[in-house]
Amino acid sequence: MVFENASPLPAQYRQLVDLTGLAAAREAVALVYCPSLDSSRKEGYAVIGSELSSATEQAPVMLRLTGALTAGDRPAGIVLPGQAVRVTTGAPLPSGADAVLADEFARIEDGRLVCLAPAEPGRNVLPRGADVEPGDVLCRTGDILTPGLVGLLASGGIAGLEVHSLPRVAVLATGSEVHKPGEALGPGGLYASNMISLQAWLRVLGMSGPARLAGDDLAAIREACAELLENADALVTSGGTGHGERDLLERALADIGVKTVFSGVRLGPGKGAVFGLLERKPVFCLPGGPPACLVAFLKLALPAFKRLAGCKETGLPLVWARLVRDAKGQTGWTNVIQGEISLGQDTEPVFDQLRGIGRLESIARANALLVLGEDVTHVRAGSPVMAELINLWPLGPGS
């Protein structure tokens, strides 16, 4: 339901240097050969390989040097039998030569090249188009443009590409008891750790937008939601998703035209999550409990935000691990367990649940989630499990 209502943001053309971390909006095809000519992989001498088949230190082969080429030179001259040309790394291979004898296997004596080892045809030669040929597909729609992929595009003659912008995601924390860090706390007050954590996640992902606090007042919440959505591509909120007298968020959103897609999920923690739309802008209302807020963000909201960014892969990275202790689920619910991935005694990754510590410390220490599907009630210690990593590398620029 989330994916049915979350579409990539409009594409725009950007230069190569501005592509890193963004998702390609179209396929990119190489325009040129790379390298454009047969070239030398090493400092050495361009030779005819068959002439050196018997070369050894005890019985070297002698060749006459007829020139030199460096990287960037145009190919010049022809290597004839009994001849060699000095070449640097990246230099074009002269016509007639089919191998490069590395420096360490040669010396110069009386103006002649003394070859001390064989260099069979193809040795130390990088053929034309070895890295890229015209027509090669360099990236596909939805691929995240990493530095390596951007370099590959450059080698194929691509100067820029249409990409999807990263969404600006606004954050709203509700509740009269919630305060900004640094403010004085009254009785029963608490600091807005959910808001700060969500902002931190979004900043790491390159998706940060405006943020606000709103007390338990319908007009104030309505005003905050309208203002934030006007200046962002999506909104994520924490708190106020229950059915008590002070849970006013859904009413405020309905007042400004947000249409609810679903309310409540069989997800533990995170069952109080609500998803809605203002026109095409996704709105995720997350529970106020920190573990529920985190799980609902990672399992429901984050995939939608990645879809807005045009990402092909919207889930969390997966890794196999061995379960340290029994894990228990619940009939009819998807259960999510926070834990730590580490290397066991045999260097195999292991997943251990975080127990005996507070909720916020558990969130701070967790680097992975174990998701038990509906009706998975028991997984024994020692079982292999697929864990989801939550130490995410930045998705976009400016993070």
KEKE-3310 file (N, C-alpha, C; in steps of 0.2 Angstrom, whole numbers, plus 5000, padded with zeros to 4 digits):
npx = (5004:5010:5020:5011:5007:5018:5028:5042:5051:5051:5062:5078:5092:5109:5126:5141:5148:5139:5131:5133:5126:5113:5098:5098:5088:5086:5092:5110:5121:5137:5147:5159:5175:5185:5200:5204:5213:5224:5234:5248:5251:5261:5277:5289:5294:5288:5286:5288:5280:5283:5297:5303:5302:5312:5320:5331:5339:5352:5353:5350:5339:5343:5337:5334:5332:5319:5312:5301:5286:5273:5259:5245:5251:5250:5248:5263:5275:5281:5284:5296:5303:5315:5316:5311:5301:5301:5290:5278:5267:5250:5253:5250:5250:5262:5260:5262:5269:5265:5266:5272:5287:5291:5300:5308:5313:5323:5337:5348:5361:5375:5367:5357:5343:5342:5334:5328:5318:5304:5290:5275:5263:5251:5255:5255:5247:5234:5219:5211:5195:5194:5189:5177:5165:5157:5140:5139:5129:5130:5124:5108:5091:5086:5097:5109:5120:5135:5152:5161:5153:5150:5162:5164:5154:5160:5171:5165:5161:5150:5143:5134:5118:5101:5093:5084:5079:5083:5071:5064:5061:5050:5048:5038:5035:5023:5014:5011:5020:5032:5048:5061:5078:5088:5079:5071:5064:5047:5037:5034:5038:5047:5061:5063:5067:5063:5060:5073:5080:5074:5077:5090:5092:5087:5095:5107:5104:5103:5090:5085:5073:5062:5058:5047:5039:5024:5011:4997:4986:4973:4972:4985:4992:4987:4990:5004:5007:5002:5010:5023:5021:5019:5032:5040:5043:5037:5030:5034:5029:5029:5021:5004:4996:4987:4970:4966:4960:4969:4975:4976:4981:4977:4965:4968:4976:4967:4959:4966:4966:4973:4972:4968:4977:4980:4978:4985:4995:4999:5012:5025:5037:5027:5014:5005:5006:5002:4997:4996:4990:4993:4987:5000:5009:5017:5013:5018:5013:5020:5021:5023:5031:5048:5055:5044:5043:5055:5055:5044:5047:5059:5054:5042:5041:5054:5056:5047:5052:5064:5058:5053:5065:5068:5075:5080:5082:5074:5074:5082:5099:5104:5110:5117:5117:5121:5110:5111:5104:5088:5074:5059:5042:5026:5010:5001:5007:5019:5035:5048:5065:5077:5095:5112:5124:5139:5155:5157:5166:5172:5173:5161:5147:5136:5120:5114:5101:5097:5096:5091:5094:5089:5076:5080:5094:5095:5091:5101:5112:5109:5113:5107:5092:5081:5068:5054:5042:5024:5016:5028:5034:5044:5062:5076:5091:5107:5102:5102:5099:5092:5097:5093:5103:5106:5115:5117:5125:5128:5115:5114:5120:5128:5126)
npy = (4994:5006:5008:5008:5021:5030:5038:5041:5056:5070:5069:5076:5084:5082:5087:5076:5078:5080:5069:5059:5048:5049:5043:5035:5041:5035:5023:5022:5023:5018:5029:5029:5020:5013:5009:5020:5016:5002:4999:5002:4993:4995:5002:5001:4992:4991:4977:4964:4950:4936:4936:4936:4924:4915:4921:4924:4927:4922:4920:4932:4942:4953:4969:4983:5000:5011:5022:5032:5032:5041:5042:5048:5052:5052:5037:5032:5027:5011:4995:4985:4968:4964:4976:4988:4999:5012:5013:5021:5019:5018:5022:5023:5008:5005:5002:4985:4980:4969:4966:4970:4972:4972:4985:4979:4968:4971:4979:4993:4992:4999:5007:4998:4987:4975:4960:4951:4941:4932:4939:4936:4937:4950:4952:4963:4972:4983:4980:4989:4996:4988:4991:4998:4998:5006:5007:4998:4995:5006:5010:5007:5011:5017:5013:5017:5030:5028:5034:5026:5021:5033:5037:5027:5031:5042:5037:5031:5042:5049:5064:5069:5066:5061:5062:5057:5069:5069:5067:5080:5079:5082:5084:5082:5083:5079:5083:5090:5088:5087:5093:5104:5099:5106:5116:5121:5108:5104:5097:5080:5082:5079:5077:5079:5066:5057:5066:5072:5060:5056:5067:5065:5053:5056:5066:5059:5052:5061:5068:5078:5089:5103:5105:5103:5107:5103:5107:5099:5103:5106:5116:5121:5109:5107:5119:5117:5105:5109:5119:5113:5103:5111:5115:5104:5087:5076:5070:5066:5061:5060:5052:5054:5046:5037:5034:5042:5057:5067:5063:5070:5071:5064:5069:5083:5082:5077:5088:5096:5090:5078:5061:5046:5031:5019:5014:5008:4994:4976:4975:4973:4981:4995:4996:5006:5014:5026:5029:5041:5053:5068:5075:5070:5069:5059:5055:5050:5044:5041:5030:5036:5030:5026:5014:5009:5020:5020:5007:5008:5018:5013:5002:5005:5019:5023:5015:5021:5034:5031:5026:5038:5045:5038:5026:5009:4998:4997:4992:4988:4984:4967:4953:4937:4928:4920:4915:4920:4918:4910:4916:4924:4925:4931:4925:4930:4942:4953:4953:4963:4963:4971:4971:4967:4964:4955:4948:4930:4918:4910:4919:4920:4929:4934:4936:4945:4948:4963:4965:4968:4982:4999:5007:5017:5016:5004:5006:5015:5007:4996:4988:4981:4973:4960:4952:4944:4935:4935:4923:4916:4910:4905:4904:4895:4896:4897:4895:4899:4916:4929:4945:4963:4976:4991:5001:5013:5018:5035:5041:5051:5067:5080:5076)
npz = (5000:5004:4993:4982:4983:4983:4973:4962:4963:4952:4938:4935:4926:4929:4932:4931:4943:4953:4955:4964:4976:4972:4963:4948:4934:4922:4910:4907:4894:4887:4877:4871:4868:4881:4887:4874:4864:4862:4875:4887:4901:4910:4915:4903:4889:4872:4863:4851:4855:4852:4849:4861:4867:4871:4880:4893:4909:4908:4894:4886:4875:4862:4858:4847:4851:4846:4848:4859:4869:4878:4890:4883:4871:4853:4843:4835:4822:4818:4826:4821:4817:4829:4835:4848:4858:4869:4883:4893:4908:4902:4890:4872:4863:4851:4833:4827:4838:4851:4865:4881:4889:4905:4915:4925:4920:4910:4903:4898:4887:4880:4872:4867:4870:4882:4884:4897:4900:4895:4886:4882:4869:4872:4885:4899:4892:4889:4882:4869:4874:4884:4897:4895:4882:4867:4869:4880:4894:4907:4919:4927:4927:4943:4950:4963:4962:4965:4970:4963:4952:4946:4941:4932:4923:4918:4911:4901:4893:4897:4902:4911:4919:4920:4935:4951:4963:4980:4993:5003:5019:5031:5049:5063:5080:5092:5107:5123:5133:5128:5124:5117:5117:5129:5134:5149:5159:5165:5178:5173:5160:5145:5134:5116:5110:5100:5089:5087:5084:5072:5064:5063:5057:5045:5040:5039:5028:5019:5017:5025:5031:5036:5054:5068:5084:5092:5103:5113:5105:5094:5084:5084:5080:5067:5060:5061:5053:5041:5037:5037:5027:5016:5014:5011:5004:5010:5026:5042:5058:5076:5089:5097:5090:5095:5103:5112:5122:5120:5108:5094:5081:5069:5067:5065:5053:5044:5043:5035:5023:5022:5017:5024:5021:5027:5044:5058:5061:5060:5067:5078:5088:5084:5080:5080:5069:5056:5039:5027:5014:5006:4993:4983:4992:5004:5021:5036:5052:5066:5081:5098:5107:5109:5103:5095:5087:5080:5073:5065:5057:5050:5044:5037:5034:5029:5017:5009:5007:5001:4989:4984:4981:4970:4971:4967:4976:4990:5003:5019:5020:5020:5030:5033:5048:5063:5076:5093:5105:5109:5100:5101:5094:5089:5087:5073:5071:5064:5071:5077:5082:5090:5089:5090:5078:5077:5076:5078:5088:5078:5068:5061:5057:5070:5078:5092:5104:5111:5128:5145:5146:5145:5135:5126:5126:5121:5108:5104:5104:5095:5080:5070:5064:5068:5059:5063:5054:5052:5063:5066:5079:5087:5086:5086:5096:5088:5076:5058:5053:5044:5045:5046:5042:5051:5052:5042:5027:5021:5010:5002:4995:5005:5018)
capx = (5000:5015:5023:5006:5006:5024:5031:5049:5051:5053:5069:5082:5098:5114:5133:5143:5150:5133:5127:5134:5121:5106:5096:5097:5081:5086:5098:5115:5125:5143:5147:5166:5179:5190:5204:5202:5218:5228:5239:5253:5249:5267:5283:5293:5296:5284:5290:5285:5281:5286:5304:5306:5300:5318:5324:5332:5345:5358:5353:5345:5338:5345:5333:5336:5326:5318:5308:5297:5279:5270:5252:5242:5254:5247:5253:5268:5280:5280:5289:5298:5307:5322:5315:5307:5299:5300:5283:5276:5260:5245:5255:5248:5255:5264:5259:5267:5270:5259:5267:5276:5291:5292:5307:5312:5316:5326:5342:5351:5368:5377:5361:5353:5339:5344:5328:5330:5313:5299:5284:5271:5258:5246:5258:5255:5244:5227:5216:5205:5188:5194:5185:5171:5164:5151:5134:5139:5125:5134:5120:5101:5086:5085:5104:5112:5126:5141:5158:5164:5148:5150:5168:5162:5150:5164:5175:5161:5159:5144:5145:5129:5113:5094:5092:5079:5081:5081:5065:5064:5056:5049:5047:5034:5034:5017:5013:5013:5025:5038:5052:5067:5084:5091:5074:5069:5058:5043:5035:5031:5041:5053:5064:5060:5072:5061:5061:5080:5083:5072:5080:5097:5092:5085:5101:5112:5101:5102:5083:5082:5069:5061:5056:5043:5036:5017:5008:4991:4981:4971:4974:4992:4995:4984:4995:5011:5006:5001:5016:5028:5020:5020:5039:5043:5040:5034:5030:5034:5027:5029:5016:4998:4992:4982:4963:4964:4957:4974:4978:4973:4985:4973:4960:4972:4978:4961:4956:4970:4965:4976:4968:4971:4978:4979:4979:4987:4998:5001:5019:5027:5033:5025:5007:5001:5008:4997:5000:4991:4993:4991:4989:5005:5014:5016:5013:5018:5012:5023:5019:5027:5036:5054:5056:5039:5044:5061:5054:5039:5051:5063:5050:5037:5042:5060:5056:5043:5056:5068:5055:5052:5071:5069:5079:5077:5082:5071:5074:5088:5104:5103:5116:5116:5120:5119:5107:5115:5099:5081:5070:5051:5038:5019:5005:4997:5010:5026:5039:5055:5069:5083:5101:5119:5128:5146:5159:5158:5173:5174:5172:5155:5142:5131:5115:5112:5096:5099:5092:5093:5095:5084:5074:5084:5101:5095:5091:5108:5117:5107:5115:5103:5085:5078:5061:5050:5036:5018:5015:5034:5033:5050:5068:5081:5098:5111:5099:5104:5094:5093:5096:5093:5108:5103:5120:5116:5129:5124:5112:5114:5125:5126:5125)
capy = (5000:5012:5008:5010:5028:5033:5038:5045:5063:5072:5069:5082:5083:5085:5085:5070:5079:5081:5064:5054:5047:5050:5037:5036:5041:5032:5019:5026:5018:5021:5032:5028:5015:5015:5014:5021:5012:4997:5003:4998:4993:4995:5005:4996:4992:4988:4972:4958:4945:4930:4937:4935:4917:4911:4926:4922:4931:4919:4920:4937:4944:4960:4973:4990:5005:5015:5028:5032:5035:5042:5042:5054:5053:5048:5031:5034:5022:5004:4991:4979:4963:4966:4983:4990:5006:5013:5015:5022:5016:5021:5025:5019:5003:5006:4997:4980:4977:4965:4965:4975:4969:4977:4988:4975:4962:4973:4985:4996:4992:5001:5009:4992:4984:4968:4958:4946:4937:4932:4943:4933:4942:4952:4953:4970:4976:4984:4981:4995:4994:4983:4993:5000:4999:5009:5003:4995:4998:5007:5010:5006:5015:5016:5012:5023:5032:5028:5037:5021:5021:5040:5036:5023:5035:5047:5034:5030:5048:5052:5071:5070:5061:5063:5058:5059:5072:5066:5071:5084:5076:5086:5081:5085:5079:5081:5082:5096:5086:5086:5100:5104:5099:5113:5120:5118:5103:5105:5090:5076:5084:5075:5080:5076:5062:5055:5071:5072:5054:5056:5072:5063:5048:5060:5070:5054:5050:5067:5069:5082:5095:5107:5101:5108:5104:5106:5104:5095:5108:5104:5121:5121:5104:5108:5124:5115:5100:5112:5123:5108:5100:5116:5116:5097:5082:5071:5072:5060:5063:5055:5053:5057:5041:5033:5036:5046:5063:5071:5061:5074:5071:5062:5075:5089:5080:5076:5095:5100:5086:5072:5055:5040:5025:5014:5016:5002:4988:4971:4976:4975:4987:5000:4994:5012:5018:5028:5032:5045:5056:5075:5075:5065:5069:5054:5057:5044:5046:5036:5030:5040:5026:5026:5008:5009:5025:5018:5002:5010:5023:5009:4997:5008:5026:5024:5012:5026:5039:5029:5026:5045:5046:5034:5020:5003:4994:5001:4989:4988:4979:4960:4949:4931:4928:4914:4917:4918:4915:4909:4922:4923:4930:4931:4923:4935:4948:4953:4955:4966:4963:4975:4968:4968:4960:4955:4941:4925:4915:4907:4924:4920:4934:4932:4941:4944:4952:4968:4964:4971:4989:5004:5007:5022:5013:4998:5010:5018:5001:4992:4990:4977:4971:4953:4952:4937:4935:4933:4916:4914:4911:4903:4902:4892:4898:4893:4895:4905:4921:4935:4951:4969:4981:4998:5006:5015:5023:5040:5039:5057:5073:5085:5072)
capz = (5000:5004:4987:4978:4984:4983:4966:4962:4962:4945:4936:4932:4923:4933:4930:4935:4950:4957:4955:4970:4981:4969:4959:4940:4932:4916:4909:4904:4889:4885:4870:4868:4870:4886:4884:4867:4860:4865:4879:4891:4909:4914:4912:4900:4882:4868:4859:4847:4860:4850:4848:4867:4870:4874:4883:4900:4911:4905:4887:4884:4868:4861:4853:4846:4853:4840:4850:4865:4869:4885:4890:4879:4864:4847:4841:4830:4821:4818:4828:4816:4821:4831:4838:4853:4859:4876:4884:4900:4909:4899:4883:4867:4860:4843:4828:4826:4845:4854:4872:4885:4893:4911:4916:4929:4916:4905:4905:4892:4887:4874:4868:4865:4875:4884:4887:4902:4902:4890:4886:4877:4866:4877:4892:4901:4887:4891:4875:4867:4876:4890:4902:4892:4874:4865:4869:4886:4899:4913:4925:4925:4931:4950:4953:4966:4959:4970:4967:4957:4946:4943:4938:4926:4918:4915:4907:4895:4889:4900:4906:4916:4919:4923:4942:4955:4969:4987:4996:5009:5024:5037:5055:5068:5086:5096:5114:5127:5138:5124:5124:5114:5121:5131:5137:5155:5160:5170:5180:5168:5154:5142:5128:5110:5107:5093:5084:5086:5081:5065:5060:5062:5052:5038:5039:5037:5022:5014:5016:5030:5030:5042:5060:5073:5090:5093:5109:5112:5103:5087:5079:5083:5076:5060:5057:5060:5048:5034:5036:5036:5021:5011:5012:5011:5000:5014:5033:5047:5064:5081:5095:5095:5085:5099:5102:5118:5121:5118:5102:5089:5075:5063:5065:5062:5046:5040:5042:5030:5017:5021:5016:5027:5017:5033:5051:5062:5057:5064:5068:5085:5090:5079:5078:5080:5063:5051:5033:5023:5008:5005:4986:4982:4997:5009:5028:5041:5059:5070:5088:5102:5110:5105:5099:5090:5082:5076:5069:5060:5053:5046:5040:5033:5031:5025:5010:5005:5006:4996:4983:4982:4978:4964:4972:4965:4982:4996:5010:5022:5018:5023:5031:5036:5055:5068:5082:5099:5109:5106:5098:5101:5090:5092:5082:5070:5071:5063:5077:5076:5088:5090:5091:5088:5074:5078:5073:5083:5089:5071:5063:5058:5060:5075:5080:5098:5106:5117:5134:5151:5146:5144:5128:5122:5126:5116:5101:5103:5103:5090:5073:5066:5066:5066:5058:5063:5051:5056:5065:5068:5086:5090:5082:5091:5096:5083:5069:5054:5052:5039:5049:5043:5045:5051:5051:5034:5024:5018:5004:4997:4996:5010:5024)
cpx = (5004:5017:5018:5005:5012:5027:5037:5047:5053:5060:5072:5089:5103:5121:5135:5145:5145:5128:5127:5128:5114:5105:5095:5090:5081:5092:5104:5120:5131:5143:5154:5169:5184:5194:5202:5207:5221:5233:5243:5251:5255:5272:5287:5294:5291:5288:5285:5286:5284:5294:5307:5305:5306:5322:5325:5338:5352:5359:5348:5344:5339:5340:5336:5330:5326:5314:5305:5290:5277:5263:5250:5245:5249:5251:5257:5273:5277:5285:5290:5302:5314:5322:5311:5306:5298:5293:5282:5269:5255:5247:5252:5253:5256:5262:5264:5269:5264:5260:5271:5280:5293:5299:5311:5315:5320:5332:5344:5358:5370:5372:5356:5349:5340:5337:5330:5324:5308:5293:5279:5266:5253:5249:5258:5252:5236:5223:5211:5199:5188:5190:5178:5171:5158:5145:5133:5134:5129:5130:5112:5097:5085:5092:5106:5119:5131:5147:5161:5160:5149:5157:5168:5159:5155:5169:5171:5159:5153:5146:5140:5123:5106:5094:5086:5082:5079:5076:5067:5059:5055:5047:5043:5033:5028:5017:5015:5018:5032:5042:5058:5073:5087:5086:5073:5063:5054:5041:5032:5034:5046:5055:5063:5065:5070:5062:5068:5082:5080:5075:5087:5097:5091:5092:5106:5110:5101:5095:5081:5078:5067:5058:5052:5041:5029:5014:5001:4985:4979:4973:4981:4995:4993:4989:5002:5011:5006:5007:5022:5027:5021:5028:5043:5039:5036:5035:5030:5033:5028:5024:5009:4994:4987:4975:4961:4962:4963:4978:4974:4976:4981:4968:4963:4974:4972:4958:4960:4970:4969:4971:4971:4971:4977:4981:4979:4989:5000:5009:5021:5034:5032:5018:5003:5002:5002:5000:4994:4994:4989:4992:4994:5010:5013:5017:5013:5018:5014:5021:5025:5032:5042:5055:5051:5040:5050:5059:5049:5043:5055:5059:5045:5038:5048:5059:5052:5048:5061:5065:5054:5059:5073:5074:5076:5077:5079:5071:5081:5093:5103:5110:5114:5120:5117:5116:5110:5110:5092:5078:5063:5047:5031:5014:5001:5000:5017:5030:5046:5059:5075:5089:5107:5122:5136:5149:5159:5165:5176:5173:5166:5150:5137:5126:5113:5107:5099:5094:5095:5095:5089:5082:5078:5091:5101:5095:5098:5113:5116:5110:5112:5096:5084:5071:5058:5043:5030:5018:5022:5035:5040:5056:5073:5088:5102:5108:5102:5098:5096:5092:5096:5098:5105:5108:5121:5122:5125:5121:5113:5119:5123:5125:5130)
cpy = (5006:5013:5010:5018:5032:5033:5042:5052:5065:5072:5075:5080:5086:5083:5080:5072:5080:5075:5059:5054:5047:5044:5039:5036:5037:5028:5024:5021:5022:5023:5031:5022:5018:5009:5015:5018:5006:5001:4999:4999:4995:5000:5000:4997:4988:4984:4968:4952:4938:4930:4936:4928:4914:4915:4924:4927:4928:4919:4926:4938:4951:4963:4980:4995:5010:5022:5027:5035:5035:5042:5049:5055:5049:5042:5033:5028:5015:5000:4985:4974:4965:4973:4983:4997:5007:5016:5017:5019:5021:5024:5020:5014:5004:5000:4992:4977:4974:4963:4970:4972:4974:4979:4983:4969:4964:4978:4987:4995:4994:5003:5004:4990:4977:4965:4951:4940:4937:4937:4941:4938:4943:4953:4961:4975:4977:4985:4987:4992:4989:4984:4995:5000:5002:5004:4999:4999:4999:5008:5009:5010:5013:5014:5018:5024:5033:5032:5032:5021:5028:5040:5032:5026:5039:5043:5032:5036:5051:5059:5072:5065:5063:5058:5061:5063:5068:5070:5075:5082:5080:5082:5085:5080:5083:5080:5088:5095:5086:5093:5099:5103:5105:5117:5117:5114:5104:5098:5086:5077:5079:5078:5076:5072:5059:5059:5071:5066:5054:5061:5069:5057:5051:5063:5065:5052:5055:5069:5074:5088:5099:5103:5106:5103:5107:5102:5101:5100:5107:5110:5122:5115:5105:5113:5121:5110:5104:5116:5118:5105:5104:5116:5109:5093:5077:5073:5066:5064:5058:5057:5055:5052:5037:5036:5039:5053:5068:5069:5064:5074:5069:5067:5081:5087:5080:5083:5098:5096:5080:5066:5049:5034:5019:5017:5009:4997:4983:4970:4977:4975:4991:4999:5001:5017:5020:5031:5035:5049:5063:5076:5069:5065:5064:5057:5051:5047:5040:5036:5034:5036:5025:5020:5007:5014:5023:5013:5004:5014:5018:5005:4999:5015:5026:5021:5017:5031:5037:5028:5033:5047:5042:5028:5013:4998:4999:4998:4990:4983:4973:4957:4943:4931:4922:4917:4915:4915:4914:4916:4920:4928:4929:4929:4929:4942:4947:4956:4957:4966:4967:4971:4970:4963:4960:4948:4937:4923:4912:4912:4924:4925:4931:4938:4940:4950:4957:4967:4967:4978:4993:5004:5011:5019:5008:5001:5012:5013:4997:4994:4985:4975:4963:4953:4945:4938:4933:4925:4913:4915:4909:4901:4901:4895:4894:4893:4900:4909:4926:4941:4957:4974:4988:5003:5008:5020:5029:5039:5045:5062:5077:5082:5072)
cpz = (5000:4997:4981:4978:4985:4976:4966:4960:4955:4944:4934:4931:4928:4930:4934:4942:4955:4958:4961:4975:4978:4965:4952:4938:4925:4915:4906:4900:4887:4878:4867:4871:4876:4888:4877:4862:4865:4869:4884:4898:4913:4911:4909:4893:4878:4863:4855:4852:4858:4849:4855:4870:4873:4878:4891:4902:4909:4898:4885:4877:4868:4856:4852:4847:4848:4842:4857:4865:4876:4884:4887:4872:4859:4845:4835:4829:4821:4821:4824:4820:4823:4834:4844:4854:4866:4877:4892:4902:4906:4892:4878:4864:4853:4839:4827:4833:4848:4862:4874:4890:4899:4912:4920:4926:4910:4907:4898:4893:4880:4869:4865:4871:4876:4888:4891:4903:4896:4891:4881:4875:4871:4884:4893:4896:4889:4884:4875:4870:4881:4896:4900:4884:4873:4866:4876:4891:4905:4919:4923:4930:4938:4953:4957:4964:4964:4966:4961:4951:4942:4939:4931:4921:4914:4910:4900:4891:4891:4904:4911:4915:4922:4930:4946:4961:4975:4990:5002:5013:5030:5043:5060:5074:5090:5103:5118:5132:5134:5123:5120:5119:5123:5135:5144:5155:5166:5172:5174:5161:5152:5136:5122:5107:5101:5088:5082:5082:5073:5061:5059:5057:5045:5036:5036:5030:5016:5013:5021:5028:5036:5048:5065:5079:5090:5099:5108:5111:5096:5082:5078:5079:5069:5057:5056:5054:5041:5032:5034:5029:5015:5009:5012:5006:5003:5021:5037:5054:5070:5087:5092:5090:5089:5098:5109:5117:5118:5111:5096:5082:5069:5062:5062:5054:5041:5038:5036:5023:5016:5021:5019:5022:5022:5039:5056:5058:5062:5064:5075:5086:5084:5076:5077:5074:5059:5045:5029:5017:5008:4997:4985:4987:5003:5016:5032:5048:5063:5077:5092:5106:5106:5101:5094:5085:5077:5071:5064:5055:5048:5042:5036:5030:5026:5018:5006:5002:5000:4989:4980:4978:4972:4965:4970:4971:4987:5003:5013:5020:5023:5024:5035:5043:5059:5074:5088:5104:5106:5105:5098:5098:5093:5086:5080:5069:5068:5068:5075:5082:5086:5092:5089:5084:5075:5075:5079:5084:5082:5066:5059:5061:5065:5077:5087:5100:5111:5122:5140:5151:5144:5136:5124:5121:5121:5109:5099:5101:5097:5083:5068:5069:5064:5065:5058:5060:5055:5057:5066:5075:5090:5085:5087:5091:5092:5076:5065:5052:5047:5043:5044:5046:5045:5052:5044:5032:5021:5011:4999:4999:5002:5017:5028)
residu = (MET:VAL:PHE:GLU:ASN:ALA:SER:PRO:LEU:PRO:ALA:GLN:TYR:ARG:GLN:LEU:VAL:ASP:LEU:THR:GLY:LEU:ALA:ALA:ALA:ARG:GLU:ALA:VAL:ALA:LEU:VAL:TYR:CYS:PRO:SER:LEU:ASP:SER:SER:ARG:LYS:GLU:GLY:TYR:ALA:VAL:ILE:GLY:SER:GLU:LEU:SER:SER:ALA:THR:GLU:GLN:ALA:PRO:VAL:MET:LEU:ARG:LEU:THR:GLY:ALA:LEU:THR:ALA:GLY:ASP:ARG:PRO:ALA:GLY:ILE:VAL:LEU:PRO:GLY:GLN:ALA:VAL:ARG:VAL:THR:THR:GLY:ALA:PRO:LEU:PRO:SER:GLY:ALA:ASP:ALA:VAL:LEU:ALA:ASP:GLU:PHE:ALA:ARG:ILE:GLU:ASP:GLY:ARG:LEU:VAL:CYS:LEU:ALA:PRO:ALA:GLU:PRO:GLY:ARG:ASN:VAL:LEU:PRO:ARG:GLY:ALA:ASP:VAL:GLU:PRO:GLY:ASP:VAL:LEU:CYS:ARG:THR:GLY:ASP:ILE:LEU:THR:PRO:GLY:LEU:VAL:GLY:LEU:LEU:ALA:SER:GLY:GLY:ILE:ALA:GLY:LEU:GLU:VAL:HIS:SER:LEU:PRO:ARG:VAL:ALA:VAL:LEU:ALA:THR:GLY:SER:GLU:VAL:HIS:LYS:PRO:GLY:GLU:ALA:LEU:GLY:PRO:GLY:GLY:LEU:TYR:ALA:SER:ASN:MET:ILE:SER:LEU:GLN:ALA:TRP:LEU:ARG:VAL:LEU:GLY:MET:SER:GLY:PRO:ALA:ARG:LEU:ALA:GLY:ASP:ASP:LEU:ALA:ALA:ILE:ARG:GLU:ALA:CYS:ALA:GLU:LEU:LEU:GLU:ASN:ALA:ASP:ALA:LEU:VAL:THR:SER:GLY:GLY:THR:GLY:HIS:GLY:GLU:ARG:ASP:LEU:LEU:GLU:ARG:ALA:LEU:ALA:ASP:ILE:GLY:VAL:LYS:THR:VAL:PHE:SER:GLY:VAL:ARG:LEU:GLY:PRO:GLY:LYS:GLY:ALA:VAL:PHE:GLY:LEU:LEU:GLU:ARG:LYS:PRO:VAL:PHE:CYS:LEU:PRO:GLY:GLY:PRO:PRO:ALA:CYS:LEU:VAL:ALA:PHE:LEU:LYS:LEU:ALA:LEU:PRO:ALA:PHE:LYS:ARG:LEU:ALA:GLY:CYS:LYS:GLU:THR:GLY:LEU:PRO:LEU:VAL:TRP:ALA:ARG:LEU:VAL:ARG:ASP:ALA:LYS:GLY:GLN:THR:GLY:TRP:THR:ASN:VAL:ILE:GLN:GLY:GLU:ILE:SER:LEU:GLY:GLN:ASP:THR:GLU:PRO:VAL:PHE:ASP:GLN:LEU:ARG:GLY:ILE:GLY:ARG:LEU:GLU:SER:ILE:ALA:ARG:ALA:ASN:ALA:LEU:LEU:VAL:LEU:GLY:GLU:ASP:VAL:THR:HIS:VAL:ARG:ALA:GLY:SER:PRO:VAL:MET:ALA:GLU:LEU:ILE:ASN:LEU:TRP:PRO:LEU:GLY:PRO:GLY:SER)
# end
